Structures are given as structure tokens and as C-alpha cells.
């Protein structure tokens, strides 16, 4: 774009201040605002990629857990979306039966289905 002889008012995308633009393609009032907007945009892209990777990893873990017939307390907590302490309360109240193998408490898939009333 070529520069205009007559500057006209525009609003900066980053700081929302009114400035006099010489080009119709101007979006920022200064180089500093342009750099800050670029940096913020890159930060948002990185954050979105990180969130997407986290969601993908979480879904992969849940799919692996769903395929198993015997689960640990942590896996059951992840699968049900509750804390490990909630699972321990279910065990103490007798709502969830466990099997002890070599000092580890394991929970059968059948017991989880009973809690969720899945046939």
C-alpha cells in the first residue's frame, strides 16, 4: 500500500488508542504495540498447542484404562473423574469391593459397573 498524503484516524488493535494512520493497512499505533501483539499471539498459539496435547494424552490414557479388566485406585479415580480419597471412602463404606494382590488394592471392572449401574 502506498502512503496517503492525508492521515486519517484509526484505532490500534493492541492498545485501543486512536492514532493517525498514513496507510490503510496500518493496524497498530507503534512498533512497540505491533511487537507486543505478535508476542501475545505467539503465546496464545503455544498455549493452545499445549492444551490440545494435554487433552490428547488424557484421552489416550482413559482409553487404555477403559480396556483393562483390573484397575488400580488411581486408574479408577481417573476413569470416574473423582479423587483417590473418594474411591477410598467407597471402599471403607463397602460400596466398592477390592482384591488385594501383593499388598496392592485392585478393583475389578465388574465392581465399577455395579457402582455405575451398567449391565
Residue pairs with C-beta under 8 A, 6 or more apart in sequence:
1 23
1 24
1 25
2 23
3 22
3 23
4 22
4 23
4 24
7 20
7 21
7 22
8 20
8 21
9 18
9 19
9 20
9 21
10 18
10 19
10 20
10 21
10 26
10 27
11 17
11 18
11 19
12 18
12 19
12 27
12 28
12 29
12 30
12 33
13 27
13 28
13 33
13 37
14 28
14 29
14 33
14 34
14 36
14 37
14 40
15 29
15 33
17 29
19 26
19 29
19 30
27 34
28 34
28 37
61 78
62 78
62 79
65 71
65 75
65 78
65 79
66 79
68 75
68 109
69 108
69 109
70 99
70 106
70 107
70 108
70 109
71 79
71 106
71 107
71 108
71 109
71 112
72 104
72 105
72 106
72 107
73 84
73 87
73 88
73 105
73 107
74 84
76 87
76 107
76 112
77 83
77 84
77 86
77 87
79 112
80 86
80 87
80 112
80 115
87 96
87 107
90 96
90 115
91 97
91 98
91 105
95 115
96 107
96 111
96 112
96 115
97 107
97 108
97 111
98 105
98 106
98 107
98 111
99 105
99 106
99 107
99 108
100 106
113 119
